[in-house]
Amino acid sequence: LLTDEKVLTRLLYTPPKPSFSNVYFKDPRSTDAQRLTGELRAIVEKSQGNLALETPDDLQKRILTTFDNTFRITDALYVLCSIVAVVSAVSCLNLQILLRNREWSLHWALGVGQDVILKRFSWWSALLALLAALASLAGGWVLSAVLVYAVNYHSFGYSLSLFIPWQLP
């Protein structure tokens, strides 16, 4: 943004003042850089809050903390999705029991033991769980690819690398 200083002064009612200054060191780990950083910290402490000093490491930590805080809602959504998944699984199994009640009764009437009926029910439930897991993995992979390669690229102008996070938060 380019503007005339007179226009800017008239709009702000005060002349513009520098708000920051950068100091770069060839080797930030050198003794001269450490000494100068210490002197700058002493000046900042004497300024009673009018000045601030932020090293690149401090800035990086602050940026990453802010970035992590923006994704706190994602953690809440993980919990919410887990609750919905558990309720859905329980509802599905209850519905399976209700819909197959006549079949279970017929088996019972034919003399099939309760242990066999329980095994069949367990195997059927495990098969449903496996199919649901495979379908959710495939759907999640497709949705991730669409979000990473299409939505990010068109919305933000860049794409991210797609990887599986083996360690979840």
Solvent accessible surface area in square Angstrom, and as a share of the most:
residue,aa,sasa,rsa
1,L,215,1.07
2,L,175,0.87
3,T,73,0.42
4,D,82,0.42
5,E,110,0.49
6,K,161,0.68
7,V,50,0.29
8,L,55,0.27
9,T,44,0.26
10,R,158,0.58
11,L,116,0.58
12,L,95,0.47
13,Y,186,0.71
14,T,78,0.45
15,P,80,0.51
16,P,64,0.40
17,K,161,0.68
18,P,129,0.81
19,S,103,0.66
20,F,157,0.65
21,S,99,0.64
22,N,93,0.48
23,V,78,0.45
24,Y,182,0.69
25,F,67,0.28
26,K,215,0.91
27,D,75,0.39
28,P,74,0.47
29,R,169,0.62
30,S,39,0.25
31,T,115,0.67
32,D,95,0.49
33,A,2,0.01
34,Q,96,0.43
35,R,136,0.50
36,L,60,0.30
37,T,27,0.16
38,G,38,0.37
39,E,80,0.36
40,L,49,0.24
41,R,100,0.37
42,A,44,0.34
43,I,94,0.48
44,V,32,0.18
45,E,138,0.62
46,K,162,0.69
47,S,21,0.13
48,Q,166,0.74
49,G,71,0.68
50,N,131,0.67
51,L,95,0.47
52,A,98,0.76
53,L,54,0.27
54,E,77,0.35
55,T,31,0.18
56,P,110,0.69
57,D,66,0.34
58,D,51,0.27
59,L,71,0.35
60,Q,105,0.47
61,K,136,0.58
62,R,136,0.50
63,I,96,0.49
64,L,93,0.46
65,T,76,0.44
66,T,79,0.46
67,F,115,0.48
68,D,81,0.42
69,N,73,0.37
70,T,83,0.48
71,F,102,0.42
72,R,146,0.53
73,I,113,0.57
74,T,42,0.24
75,D,56,0.29
76,A,55,0.43
77,L,88,0.44
78,Y,111,0.42
79,V,92,0.53
80,L,98,0.49
81,C,83,0.50
82,S,64,0.41
83,I,98,0.50
84,V,85,0.49
85,A,60,0.46
86,V,95,0.54
87,V,90,0.52
88,S,60,0.39
89,A,54,0.42
90,V,80,0.46
91,S,60,0.38
92,C,61,0.36
93,L,59,0.29
94,N,80,0.41
95,L,97,0.48
96,Q,12,0.06
97,I,74,0.38
98,L,129,0.64
99,L,132,0.66
100,R,60,0.22
101,N,82,0.42
102,R,210,0.77
103,E,66,0.30
104,W,27,0.10
105,S,61,0.39
106,L,108,0.54
107,H,36,0.16
108,W,154,0.54
109,A,84,0.65
110,L,130,0.65
111,G,64,0.62
112,V,37,0.22
113,G,33,0.31
114,Q,126,0.56
115,D,93,0.48
116,V,57,0.32
117,I,19,0.10
118,L,112,0.56
119,K,129,0.55
120,R,111,0.40
121,F,41,0.17
122,S,56,0.36
123,W,190,0.66
124,W,99,0.35
125,S,18,0.12
126,A,53,0.41
127,L,82,0.41
128,L,52,0.26
129,A,61,0.48
130,L,99,0.49
131,L,97,0.48
132,A,63,0.49
133,A,46,0.36
134,L,99,0.49
135,A,68,0.53
136,S,73,0.47
137,L,127,0.63
138,A,60,0.46
139,G,41,0.39
140,G,33,0.32
141,W,130,0.46
142,V,94,0.54
143,L,107,0.53
144,S,39,0.25
145,A,28,0.22
146,V,74,0.42
147,L,86,0.43
148,V,19,0.11
149,Y,118,0.45
150,A,40,0.31
151,V,64,0.37
152,N,24,0.12
153,Y,123,0.47
154,H,150,0.67
155,S,73,0.47
156,F,132,0.55
157,G,56,0.54
158,Y,114,0.43
159,S,52,0.34
160,L,91,0.45
161,S,92,0.59
162,L,46,0.23
163,F,144,0.60
164,I,86,0.44
165,P,69,0.43
166,W,211,0.74
167,Q,169,0.75
168,L,126,0.63
169,P,135,0.85
